[in-house]
Amino acid sequence: MNERRLNFWGWGYEDEWPTGQQLSALSEGLRQHIGFGSDELELPVRLDQIELPSPKLKPPTALAKICSSTVYDRVTHAYGKSYRDVIRAFRGRFDHPPDVVAYPSNEREVENLLEWCVDQSAAAIPFGGGTSVVGGVEPAVGDGYAGTVSIDLKRMDQVLDVDSVSQAARIQAGATGPKLEDQLKPHGLNLRHYPQSYEFSTLGGWIATRSAGHFATLNTHIDEFVESLRVLTPEGLWESRRLPASGAGPSPDRLLVGSEGTLGVITESWVRVHARPEYRASSVMHFPDFKSGSRAVREIGQAGLYPANCRLVDPVEAALTGTGGGDRAVLLLSFESADHPVDEWLSVAVERCREHGGTEASNEGYDETGRLLGVEPGADQADSWRDAFLRAPYLRDIMVAMGVVVETFETAVTWDRFEDFHSVVIEAVKQAVVGVCGTGMVTCRLTHVYPDGVAPYFTVLAPAKRGSELEQWREVKEAASEAVLANGGTITHHHAIGRDHRQWYDRQRPQPFAEALAAAKKALDPAWVLNPGVLLDRT
Amino acid sequence: MNERRLNFWGWGYEDEWPTGQQLSALSEGLRQHIGFGSDELELPVRLDQIELPSPKLKPPTALAKICSSTVYDRVTHAYGKSYRDVIRAFRGRFDHPPDVVAYPSNEREVENLLEWCVDQSAAAIPFGGGTSVVGGVEPAVGDGYAGTVSIDLKRMDQVLDVDSVSQAARIQAGATGPKLEDQLKPHGLNLRHYPQSYEFSTLGGWIATRSAGHFATLNTHIDEFVESLRVLTPEGLWESRRLPASGAGPSPDRLLVGSEGTLGVITESWVRVHARPEYRASSVMHFPDFKSGSRAVREIGQAGLYPANCRLVDPVEAALTGTGGGDRAVLLLSFESADHPVDEWLSVAVERCREHGGTEASNEGYDETGRLLGVEPGADQADSWRDAFLRAPYLRDIMVAMGVVVETFETAVTWDRFEDFHSVVIEAVKQAVVGVCGTGMVTCRLTHVYPDGVAPYFTVLAPAKRGSELEQWREVKEAASEAVLANGGTITHHHAIGRDHRQWYDRQRPQPFAEALAAAKKALDPAWVLNPGVLLDRT
């Protein structure tokens, strides 16, 4: 298999990191655009400069052929891809590299790996695309383990069955977005779940973390796509029945969805797929301000129209990403269907926008589905939205090299609280940013819409003090998380809990639920080897 | 409070049981309609004929004022309302009456009751409307308990908060359908969750059993309405945060939804409500057969149209209920919206029907939402559908008096299996019915529609052998359940598990999930007092 190598310290493929001249031009463009960031670019550590402690585990002969302890394998499984992760990896700091990285090709091998981990008292960390931005795959497991094993599912990436009648497919957990879409395509089907990590993240990872994707309404989270699951726990196989719906006791699947590798290793799932959309209707609306735009979004969310995209971008972010809204908020609105024209749907939604002061803007700068182009400054506007959207994390890494703090956080909140929530959170985070970075900006967009509330997504950009980025990041993160929690939001709508959100998650969840979940884990994973520290502490 | 008294042996209100002349006329009409049933009507036991063993528990003084051990209270909490329950109660057989029936008015009283039960080793059975058709509230708790306490939530029936901005309301668990709708009405809102038990069943009961209601698509189950929950467990209060959506670990609410009183007593829920529909469009389509109708239903389910009603009735049932389809299958199709006209939605759906041989029938015999009128033979066709739909269980009780076995069962199955499933299940149940009753009929309708599958609802009518009804019922139930399970269905789409579905539920659920659930229960209810035997056996 001739694979493109993944970058060991940052986002995506190694060969995407720009060379000297290109890097300077891109960073100069970014600097002009955001107004800060150093023109002295820091260079990332080279792989040959990295020294890791010797691995504390040695796999038995039977497992040796699927295990690796090379520096490259260990460092690419040491972190996810949060700003905090990249800052550390960029400078060659690897706090908790796994001792062993395993690449099972089938369930038997996963089982054997789990058995070995239990026998050795080694922590086992299920690993999909490694794109966690919340410390979900970092082997920071605390004391009491003989070592850590990262179980990378990448070799289990096949679409095993396609049921075109029910529009469902059985897919292995290690399939990335492009891998599974390529295999569904010949059947005229697709999953249409596009988180920003789509290119690298995997079905199993999406399910474990309750990721959210393309759809602004209805099928926002992967939760809604899951028809059944196959999961290996240390106590045996957990396989649920394929069902379109059921009322037979609490849903088994819903206990696993969001379990973040703590209850078992997801190996397969039947997921609901879709016929390729044939009809689209989209519009870009401008609003005098974010508040009036958000009221239109609420009405659309409560009208039963179910747009595929309904993304409201605030004026600062709209200006930053060059969407041409001037000082106005921009709403990207689109409907799609494999079955029938959706112009009528769009026209009702546009009417609701007009009632809140919205005006129709030119479609220029947006792709045919109404999605924003040109996330990358100076990018060819004819690039597809997907390229731009998916390339954004590469730009984040250039900003790291420029000395810019980049953090995103996201939440969901009911509509009655939303307007206050939005101003209080923005204000609290701005204060923290100014306090710790001197200046900076905080922007917001609404990404997912529900009848009773909305999911706001915030971006923070600020000048870094080199060498103090982790402290700066922590102050911003804490201010954001405290404000979100105090004002009725959830600590995460789709980035998951991992290790970074634990303290706020613990305060958010009902205490009896924490006890029930810990008891459930103990029943499934009595040796407590699966992803320790995520969601729960060992009891 | 001047309450209408509930019938202690059968459905609904005591005063709805028809008097002699009316009863004869109704039963004669039914007999002509279905072609069997005795003209010698058996009469139900009188309350004063019933003797119960003395209660084994005596509440402490502090609780005495909210507790009762009268014969009436004990027998009305001894069973749900399944055919099996009614047969037993009708003849004065009460196998497991609770020793005490408690009527708490607030959470403090619920807490005190749970404490008392734990202290006494008494089983505590949360009780909503008592309309379970699966033995969910029958105090058949097995050995090891000092007695049984039925905790009836009827006094906790208030809408406590209405959030019109988010379209949500905080409602006490004991509110019945009409009670909560009456309180929502002044706000221009409604829940629009109408299970057939709507008039008597409660929000808490719906949540505990994952009931399904009015909507044929999207919001089929109460699961989708729940925004947050307040639940008292023996280990403390479980309260989840109001959120439109979240990705913070496995959903706490989804572990409670469907827990059937085994994990705690639901006392309140924030639920998503709706503005009253202002626009409707409906159509009645006839199909040459059930199969072609089901294919149209599948296309509609996969088209993203989301009809409120999409109910396909097979020719036998259509003839039986007088819907005028002749030997054709009848599809009741309707769209509704509070926001915009939905004619375009309907016309796309009708087009899909035509492609599968559907023809538009007159709307006569249906109400304005396209719902079937005239479930009751001879009923005034101008009655609202709701009256007819909600009155059907009263007719069931007349059939009991006539010596007719009446059983319904329901399931969900993926589309790829549906056509075979339908014929195999019908055939298996028919064989059992003929074997045990000599003759009878099995009909099917599709009640809820999903992109990847459908929920079929079956009705069995057959002549009873008096005195052998319970054995007849058991044979039919077992044949149905075995066929459903063997052919890929769920043992229940919305009737829940209770005690009657346990053996099939145990085979359906993943074994590791059963262990996780038992461990969770043990953590929340260490004395295992909550509804023992439902979902789980004591461990």
HADDOCK unambig.tbl for C-alpha pairs under 7 A between the chains (distance, minus, plus):
assign (segid A and resid 165 and name CA) (segid B and resid 415 and name CA) 6.20 0.50 0.50
assign (segid A and resid 165 and name CA) (segid B and resid 416 and name CA) 5.39 0.50 0.50
assign (segid A and resid 166 and name CA) (segid B and resid 414 and name CA) 6.13 0.50 0.50
assign (segid A and resid 166 and name CA) (segid B and resid 415 and name CA) 4.84 0.50 0.50
assign (segid A and resid 166 and name CA) (segid B and resid 416 and name CA) 5.54 0.50 0.50
assign (segid A and resid 166 and name CA) (segid B and resid 451 and name CA) 6.91 0.50 0.50
assign (segid A and resid 166 and name CA) (segid B and resid 452 and name CA) 4.31 0.50 0.50
assign (segid A and resid 166 and name CA) (segid B and resid 453 and name CA) 6.32 0.50 0.50
assign (segid A and resid 167 and name CA) (segid B and resid 452 and name CA) 5.86 0.50 0.50
assign (segid A and resid 168 and name CA) (segid B and resid 452 and name CA) 6.76 0.50 0.50
assign (segid A and resid 210 and name CA) (segid B and resid 247 and name CA) 5.41 0.50 0.50
assign (segid A and resid 236 and name CA) (segid B and resid 512 and name CA) 6.79 0.50 0.50
assign (segid A and resid 238 and name CA) (segid B and resid 510 and name CA) 5.37 0.50 0.50
assign (segid A and resid 238 and name CA) (segid B and resid 511 and name CA) 6.75 0.50 0.50
assign (segid A and resid 238 and name CA) (segid B and resid 512 and name CA) 5.64 0.50 0.50
assign (segid A and resid 238 and name CA) (segid B and resid 513 and name CA) 6.96 0.50 0.50
assign (segid A and resid 239 and name CA) (segid B and resid 510 and name CA) 5.58 0.50 0.50
assign (segid A and resid 240 and name CA) (segid B and resid 509 and name CA) 6.61 0.50 0.50
assign (segid A and resid 240 and name CA) (segid B and resid 510 and name CA) 5.70 0.50 0.50
assign (segid A and resid 243 and name CA) (segid B and resid 412 and name CA) 6.69 0.50 0.50
assign (segid A and resid 243 and name CA) (segid B and resid 413 and name CA) 5.65 0.50 0.50
assign (segid A and resid 243 and name CA) (segid B and resid 414 and name CA) 5.89 0.50 0.50
assign (segid A and resid 244 and name CA) (segid B and resid 412 and name CA) 6.57 0.50 0.50
assign (segid A and resid 244 and name CA) (segid B and resid 413 and name CA) 6.23 0.50 0.50
assign (segid A and resid 244 and name CA) (segid B and resid 414 and name CA) 5.75 0.50 0.50
assign (segid A and resid 244 and name CA) (segid B and resid 450 and name CA) 6.28 0.50 0.50
assign (segid A and resid 244 and name CA) (segid B and resid 452 and name CA) 5.52 0.50 0.50
assign (segid A and resid 244 and name CA) (segid B and resid 453 and name CA) 5.03 0.50 0.50
assign (segid A and resid 244 and name CA) (segid B and resid 454 and name CA) 6.81 0.50 0.50
assign (segid A and resid 245 and name CA) (segid B and resid 412 and name CA) 6.29 0.50 0.50
assign (segid A and resid 245 and name CA) (segid B and resid 493 and name CA) 6.70 0.50 0.50
assign (segid A and resid 246 and name CA) (segid B and resid 412 and name CA) 6.58 0.50 0.50
assign (segid A and resid 246 and name CA) (segid B and resid 490 and name CA) 6.28 0.50 0.50
assign (segid A and resid 246 and name CA) (segid B and resid 492 and name CA) 6.33 0.50 0.50
assign (segid A and resid 246 and name CA) (segid B and resid 493 and name CA) 4.46 0.50 0.50
assign (segid A and resid 246 and name CA) (segid B and resid 494 and name CA) 6.98 0.50 0.50
assign (segid A and resid 247 and name CA) (segid B and resid 210 and name CA) 5.40 0.50 0.50
assign (segid A and resid 247 and name CA) (segid B and resid 258 and name CA) 6.86 0.50 0.50
assign (segid A and resid 247 and name CA) (segid B and resid 492 and name CA) 5.61 0.50 0.50
assign (segid A and resid 247 and name CA) (segid B and resid 493 and name CA) 4.54 0.50 0.50
assign (segid A and resid 247 and name CA) (segid B and resid 494 and name CA) 4.82 0.50 0.50
assign (segid A and resid 247 and name CA) (segid B and resid 496 and name CA) 5.73 0.50 0.50
assign (segid A and resid 248 and name CA) (segid B and resid 491 and name CA) 6.76 0.50 0.50
assign (segid A and resid 248 and name CA) (segid B and resid 492 and name CA) 5.57 0.50 0.50
assign (segid A and resid 248 and name CA) (segid B and resid 493 and name CA) 6.80 0.50 0.50
assign (segid A and resid 248 and name CA) (segid B and resid 496 and name CA) 5.60 0.50 0.50
assign (segid A and resid 248 and name CA) (segid B and resid 497 and name CA) 5.96 0.50 0.50
assign (segid A and resid 248 and name CA) (segid B and resid 505 and name CA) 6.93 0.50 0.50
assign (segid A and resid 249 and name CA) (segid B and resid 258 and name CA) 4.56 0.50 0.50
assign (segid A and resid 249 and name CA) (segid B and resid 259 and name CA) 5.77 0.50 0.50
assign (segid A and resid 249 and name CA) (segid B and resid 496 and name CA) 6.76 0.50 0.50
assign (segid A and resid 249 and name CA) (segid B and resid 497 and name CA) 6.64 0.50 0.50
assign (segid A and resid 249 and name CA) (segid B and resid 535 and name CA) 6.96 0.50 0.50
assign (segid A and resid 250 and name CA) (segid B and resid 254 and name CA) 6.39 0.50 0.50
assign (segid A and resid 250 and name CA) (segid B and resid 255 and name CA) 5.32 0.50 0.50
assign (segid A and resid 250 and name CA) (segid B and resid 256 and name CA) 6.54 0.50 0.50
assign (segid A and resid 250 and name CA) (segid B and resid 257 and name CA) 5.81 0.50 0.50
assign (segid A and resid 250 and name CA) (segid B and resid 258 and name CA) 4.53 0.50 0.50
assign (segid A and resid 250 and name CA) (segid B and resid 259 and name CA) 5.61 0.50 0.50
assign (segid A and resid 251 and name CA) (segid B and resid 254 and name CA) 6.77 0.50 0.50
assign (segid A and resid 252 and name CA) (segid B and resid 513 and name CA) 6.17 0.50 0.50
assign (segid A and resid 254 and name CA) (segid B and resid 250 and name CA) 6.41 0.50 0.50
assign (segid A and resid 254 and name CA) (segid B and resid 251 and name CA) 6.79 0.50 0.50
assign (segid A and resid 254 and name CA) (segid B and resid 254 and name CA) 6.47 0.50 0.50
assign (segid A and resid 255 and name CA) (segid B and resid 250 and name CA) 5.33 0.50 0.50
assign (segid A and resid 255 and name CA) (segid B and resid 255 and name CA) 6.93 0.50 0.50
assign (segid A and resid 256 and name CA) (segid B and resid 250 and name CA) 6.55 0.50 0.50
assign (segid A and resid 257 and name CA) (segid B and resid 250 and name CA) 5.81 0.50 0.50
assign (segid A and resid 258 and name CA) (segid B and resid 247 and name CA) 6.84 0.50 0.50
assign (segid A and resid 258 and name CA) (segid B and resid 249 and name CA) 4.55 0.50 0.50
assign (segid A and resid 258 and name CA) (segid B and resid 250 and name CA) 4.51 0.50 0.50
assign (segid A and resid 259 and name CA) (segid B and resid 249 and name CA) 5.76 0.50 0.50
assign (segid A and resid 259 and name CA) (segid B and resid 250 and name CA) 5.60 0.50 0.50
assign (segid A and resid 272 and name CA) (segid B and resid 452 and name CA) 6.83 0.50 0.50
assign (segid A and resid 303 and name CA) (segid B and resid 338 and name CA) 7.00 0.50 0.50
assign (segid A and resid 303 and name CA) (segid B and resid 339 and name CA) 5.42 0.50 0.50
assign (segid A and resid 338 and name CA) (segid B and resid 303 and name CA) 6.99 0.50 0.50
assign (segid A and resid 339 and name CA) (segid B and resid 303 and name CA) 5.42 0.50 0.50
assign (segid A and resid 412 and name CA) (segid B and resid 243 and name CA) 6.70 0.50 0.50
assign (segid A and resid 412 and name CA) (segid B and resid 244 and name CA) 6.58 0.50 0.50
assign (segid A and resid 412 and name CA) (segid B and resid 245 and name CA) 6.31 0.50 0.50
assign (segid A and resid 412 and name CA) (segid B and resid 246 and name CA) 6.60 0.50 0.50
assign (segid A and resid 413 and name CA) (segid B and resid 243 and name CA) 5.66 0.50 0.50
assign (segid A and resid 413 and name CA) (segid B and resid 244 and name CA) 6.25 0.50 0.50
assign (segid A and resid 414 and name CA) (segid B and resid 166 and name CA) 6.14 0.50 0.50
assign (segid A and resid 414 and name CA) (segid B and resid 243 and name CA) 5.89 0.50 0.50
assign (segid A and resid 414 and name CA) (segid B and resid 244 and name CA) 5.75 0.50 0.50
assign (segid A and resid 415 and name CA) (segid B and resid 165 and name CA) 6.21 0.50 0.50
assign (segid A and resid 415 and name CA) (segid B and resid 166 and name CA) 4.86 0.50 0.50
assign (segid A and resid 416 and name CA) (segid B and resid 165 and name CA) 5.39 0.50 0.50
assign (segid A and resid 416 and name CA) (segid B and resid 166 and name CA) 5.55 0.50 0.50
assign (segid A and resid 450 and name CA) (segid B and resid 244 and name CA) 6.26 0.50 0.50
assign (segid A and resid 451 and name CA) (segid B and resid 166 and name CA) 6.90 0.50 0.50
assign (segid A and resid 452 and name CA) (segid B and resid 166 and name CA) 4.30 0.50 0.50
assign (segid A and resid 452 and name CA) (segid B and resid 167 and name CA) 5.87 0.50 0.50
assign (segid A and resid 452 and name CA) (segid B and resid 168 and name CA) 6.78 0.50 0.50
assign (segid A and resid 452 and name CA) (segid B and resid 244 and name CA) 5.51 0.50 0.50
assign (segid A and resid 452 and name CA) (segid B and resid 272 and name CA) 6.85 0.50 0.50
assign (segid A and resid 453 and name CA) (segid B and resid 166 and name CA) 6.33 0.50 0.50
assign (segid A and resid 453 and name CA) (segid B and resid 244 and name CA) 5.02 0.50 0.50
assign (segid A and resid 454 and name CA) (segid B and resid 244 and name CA) 6.81 0.50 0.50
assign (segid A and resid 490 and name CA) (segid B and resid 246 and name CA) 6.30 0.50 0.50
assign (segid A and resid 491 and name CA) (segid B and resid 248 and name CA) 6.76 0.50 0.50
assign (segid A and resid 492 and name CA) (segid B and resid 246 and name CA) 6.34 0.50 0.50
assign (segid A and resid 492 and name CA) (segid B and resid 247 and name CA) 5.61 0.50 0.50
assign (segid A and resid 492 and name CA) (segid B and resid 248 and name CA) 5.57 0.50 0.50
assign (segid A and resid 493 and name CA) (segid B and resid 245 and name CA) 6.72 0.50 0.50
assign (segid A and resid 493 and name CA) (segid B and resid 246 and name CA) 4.48 0.50 0.50
assign (segid A and resid 493 and name CA) (segid B and resid 247 and name CA) 4.55 0.50 0.50
assign (segid A and resid 493 and name CA) (segid B and resid 248 and name CA) 6.80 0.50 0.50
assign (segid A and resid 494 and name CA) (segid B and resid 246 and name CA) 6.99 0.50 0.50
assign (segid A and resid 494 and name CA) (segid B and resid 247 and name CA) 4.83 0.50 0.50
assign (segid A and resid 496 and name CA) (segid B and resid 247 and name CA) 5.73 0.50 0.50
assign (segid A and resid 496 and name CA) (segid B and resid 248 and name CA) 5.61 0.50 0.50
assign (segid A and resid 496 and name CA) (segid B and resid 249 and name CA) 6.78 0.50 0.50
assign (segid A and resid 497 and name CA) (segid B and resid 248 and name CA) 5.96 0.50 0.50
assign (segid A and resid 497 and name CA) (segid B and resid 249 and name CA) 6.64 0.50 0.50
assign (segid A and resid 505 and name CA) (segid B and resid 248 and name CA) 6.93 0.50 0.50
assign (segid A and resid 509 and name CA) (segid B and resid 240 and name CA) 6.62 0.50 0.50
assign (segid A and resid 510 and name CA) (segid B and resid 238 and name CA) 5.40 0.50 0.50
assign (segid A and resid 510 and name CA) (segid B and resid 239 and name CA) 5.59 0.50 0.50
assign (segid A and resid 510 and name CA) (segid B and resid 240 and name CA) 5.69 0.50 0.50
assign (segid A and resid 511 and name CA) (segid B and resid 238 and name CA) 6.76 0.50 0.50
assign (segid A and resid 512 and name CA) (segid B and resid 236 and name CA) 6.81 0.50 0.50
assign (segid A and resid 512 and name CA) (segid B and resid 238 and name CA) 5.65 0.50 0.50
assign (segid A and resid 512 and name CA) (segid B and resid 524 and name CA) 6.69 0.50 0.50
assign (segid A and resid 513 and name CA) (segid B and resid 238 and name CA) 6.97 0.50 0.50
assign (segid A and resid 513 and name CA) (segid B and resid 252 and name CA) 6.16 0.50 0.50
assign (segid A and resid 515 and name CA) (segid B and resid 523 and name CA) 6.33 0.50 0.50
assign (segid A and resid 516 and name CA) (segid B and resid 520 and name CA) 4.12 0.50 0.50
assign (segid A and resid 516 and name CA) (segid B and resid 523 and name CA) 5.69 0.50 0.50
assign (segid A and resid 516 and name CA) (segid B and resid 524 and name CA) 6.61 0.50 0.50
assign (segid A and resid 517 and name CA) (segid B and resid 520 and name CA) 6.55 0.50 0.50
assign (segid A and resid 519 and name CA) (segid B and resid 519 and name CA) 5.26 0.50 0.50
assign (segid A and resid 519 and name CA) (segid B and resid 520 and name CA) 5.38 0.50 0.50
assign (segid A and resid 519 and name CA) (segid B and resid 523 and name CA) 6.41 0.50 0.50
assign (segid A and resid 520 and name CA) (segid B and resid 516 and name CA) 4.12 0.50 0.50
assign (segid A and resid 520 and name CA) (segid B and resid 517 and name CA) 6.53 0.50 0.50
assign (segid A and resid 520 and name CA) (segid B and resid 519 and name CA) 5.40 0.50 0.50
assign (segid A and resid 520 and name CA) (segid B and resid 520 and name CA) 5.48 0.50 0.50
assign (segid A and resid 523 and name CA) (segid B and resid 515 and name CA) 6.32 0.50 0.50
assign (segid A and resid 523 and name CA) (segid B and resid 516 and name CA) 5.67 0.50 0.50
assign (segid A and resid 523 and name CA) (segid B and resid 519 and name CA) 6.41 0.50 0.50
assign (segid A and resid 524 and name CA) (segid B and resid 512 and name CA) 6.70 0.50 0.50
assign (segid A and resid 524 and name CA) (segid B and resid 516 and name CA) 6.60 0.50 0.50
assign (segid A and resid 535 and name CA) (segid B and resid 249 and name CA) 6.94 0.50 0.50
